[in-house]
Amino acid sequence: MSISTSLFAQSLDTKGVAAELFTEITANKIFKALISIFIAYAISISIQSFVNWLSERVPRLFRLTIKQSVPFWRGLILIITVVYLLNLFLNLSESNLLALTGTIAVGLGFAFKDYVSSIIAGVVTLFEAPYRVGDRIQIGEHYGEVIGYGLRGVRLQTPDDSTVTIPHNKVWTEPISNANSGQLEAQVVTQFYLNHHVDCDQVIRILYQAAYSSRYTQLKLPIVVVMEELTWCTHFKLRSYPMDARDEFIYQTDLMRRAKQAFAKHGIFYPILNKGNPQINSENHQY
């Protein structure tokens, strides 16, 4: 008898809390909620479009700064909309707010664990800023430019013009490589594999000349050539910076074209592998 009485009391108590927490739901309130959601969505899309339009028309130096403001404005719109909806349907007294927070936390923890984890990671990422709009990053096997920063994930535009959406909660488990970290320039490493018998000084001069003569090179940043001896070749790396990180692959192609023209002119040879064995053919072969 006491057990049934206790259950009945708990049921009444739950109903009482619910009645105290929620306001009367009317057609007018539902209409206001739908209108507010529509307005918030429209403003968010408009801000995204305006920022993209503006960033492509200001001096290149300010492009990333303007694009990086998008997550702040979208977050502000989301907070204002959520607060308005809560005030519309709930009595947010101190006790009700605590009860609501606990209920939502438990419910979401079980039903939308991964989604909530992505949202929390997105908020953390917004403050820690391991990547921002305009950065060129690699998460796992995906590499590209950050073109969007949503509530749940980040959108990358890959070099082959595909759009990849990666949940923010990958920051908990995946290493993140950022090529430019909010800067306009990002280092490009162009690699050359040449015969062991080449004149290294001449190769280094050619690679420096290729970088300094390219119209894409940011001359204010260092240009470095390093080399490494491998069993089957001499490996040269040309490290330099384009003026705009989005020109990474065009820039790399330009450097290769210039260097190969000079190699052909000066008789600089590439290694030739014989039937898969890491041995250099002793004959002179040009690429």
N, C-alpha and C positions, 0 to 999 in steps of 0.2 A: 504494500500500500504506500509506504514511504517513498519507494523508487518511482512509482507512477506519479506521485505528487511532485517529486523533484523534477522529473522530466516535463511535467505540465508547467511548472514554475519557470524552468529554463525557456520553454517555448514562448510563454508570455513575455519574459524578459527580452528575448530576441526580437519579438514583434514590436515591443515598446521602443527598443533602440532603433529599429528600422523606421518606425513611424516618426521618431524624433529626428532622425538623420535626414530623411528625404522629405522634400517639400512636395506639394501637390503638383502632379504632372498634368499639364494642360496642353491643348493643341497650340495655343499661342507660344508656350515655352519651347515646344518641339520645333515650331516654325523658326523661332529666334535662334535655336541651336543650329539648325540646318543652314540658316543664313550666315551665322558667324563662321561655321566651318567652311562654307563656300567662299566667303570674303577672305578668310585666312589663307586658303589655298590659292586664290587668285592673286593676292598680294605677294605670296611666296614665289609663285611662278613669274610674276611681273618683275620682282626684284632680281631674280635669277637672270631673266632675259635682259633687263636693263644693265646689270653689272657686266654680263658677257659683251653686250654691245659697247658699253663705255670703255671696257678694258682693251678692246681692239682698236680704239681710236685715240687713246691718250699716248703720250710718249712711252716707248717700250719699258723704260725704267720703272714706271708706275703700274704696269699691267698686273703683276702678281699681287701687289699690295691691294689693289681694288678687288681682284677676284677672291682674295683671302678674307674679305669682309662678309661673304655670303653666309657661312655657317652662323655668324653672330646674329645677323638679321633674321635668319630662319628660326634660330633658337628663341629669339625674343618674341617673334610672332607666335610660336608654339606655346610659350609660357603664358602669354596674354590670353590666348584662346582657351587654354585649359583652365586657367583661373576663372575666366568668365563662365564657362560651362559648369564648373563646380559650384560657383555662386548661384547659378540659375536653378540647379536641381537639388542642392544640398544646403542644410543648415550647418555652416562651418563654425560651430562653437569649439572651444578648446577640447572638451571631452569627445565630441563627435569627430573632430579631426584626428585624434589619436586612434579612435575605433576604426575610422575609415582607412587610415594608413596601415594599421595592422592587418585588416581584412584584405586590402589590395596586395600587400606584401606577400601574404600567405597564398592567395589565389594566383597571383602572377608567378610566384615562385614555382608552383607545380605545373601550371598550364602553359606558361610562355617563358620557360627558363632561358632558352637560347636567345629568344627575342629580347628579353629584358637584359640579358648579359651583353648583347650587342649595343643596346641603348646606353647602358652604364659605361661600357668601353668607349662609346662615342663621346660621351660627356668628358670622360677622363682624357681622351685623345685631344679634345678641343682645347684643354688647358695645357697638357704636356706638349702638344704640337709635334709629334714625330713625323707628321706629314700635313701639308696644307694644300689648298687648291693651287694648281700650277706646278707643284713639285713633281719630279720624275722619280718614282719609287718602284721597288720590287718587293712584293709580299709572296712568299712561296715561289711558285713558278711563273707568276704573273708580273710583267713589267710594263710601265706606261706612265702617262701624265695624269695627275689627279684632276678630273674635270668636274667632279661633283662630290659634295659632302652631305649625305643625308642623315636622318635620325638613326637608321639601322646600319648603313654601310657606306663605303667610299666607292666612287665610280672611277675606273681607270680607262683611258683611251690608249690601246696598245699600238705598237708601231705598224701593225697591219690594219689599223683603223677599226678594230673591234672594241666594243665597250664591255668591260668586265666589272661586275659589282661584287665587292668583297665585304663580308660582315666585319664590323668594327672589332668584334670579340677575337678576331685573329691576332690582335695585338697581345693577347695573353699568352699565345703559344707559338707564334711565327716570328722569326727575325724580320725586321723591316730595314731595307737598304734605301737611303734617300740620297739622290745624286746631287741635288742643289740646295736643299734645306731652306727654301724661301728666297733664294737668290736667283737672278736671271740667268746666270751662267752655270754650266755643269761640265765637269771634266770629261773629255772624250779620250779614250785610249785606242789608238789605231795600231794594229799589230802587223809586223812583217817578218816572214820566215825566209832567210837567205842562206846561200851556200857558205860553208865554213871558210872558204878561201877569198871572200870578198874583202875589199879594203874598208875596214870599219870606219875610219875617219871620213872617208868619202861618203859612205852611207849616212853617217850622222849629219854631215853638212847638207846632203840632199833632203833629209827629213826636216831639218830646221828650215831650210829654204821653202819646202812645201807648206809648212805651217805659216811662216811669216808672209808668204805671198798669197795665201787664201783670203778671199774677201769676207769669209765668215769668222776669221780668228779674232778673238778679243786680245789685243796686243798688250793690254794693261796687266794681264795675268801671265804667270810663268809658262814657258814652253820647255819641256824636258824630254830628252831621249835617253832611254836606258836600254841595256842589252843583257842577254843571258845566253849562255852556251848550253845547248841541248845536244843529245847524242847524234841527231840527224841534221841539225842546222844551227845557225846563229839567229837568235830571236831578238828583234828590235821592237821596242814599244815607244810610240810617239804620244806623249801626254800633253794635251793642249785644251783650250777652252773656246767654244763658239760664243759669239756675242749673245745668242739666244739659245737656251737649252732645247727648245723645240726643233732647232735645226740640226740636232745631233747626227742623224743618219745622212742628211744631205752633206753636212760638213765632213763626215768620215769618208764619204764617197769622193768628195773633192780632193781630200788629202791623198787617198789611194791613187786617184787618177794622176795627180801631179807627180807623186813619187814614182809610179810605174813608168811614166814617160821619161823621167830622168834616169831610172835604172836601165831602160832599154838603150838610151843614148850613150851611157857610159859602160855598157857591157857588164852590168851587175847581174849575177845569175841566181836563180832559185834552186833549191834542192830538188832532186828527182829521186823518188822512192822506187826501188826495184822489187816488184812482186810482193809488196807488203813488208819487206825487210828494211829496217831503219839504216840504210846505207846510202851514201851519196854517190850518184853516178859521176865518174871522174871527167866525163866529157863536158864541154861547155854547152849548156842549154839555157836559153833565155825564156822567160815566162811569156 
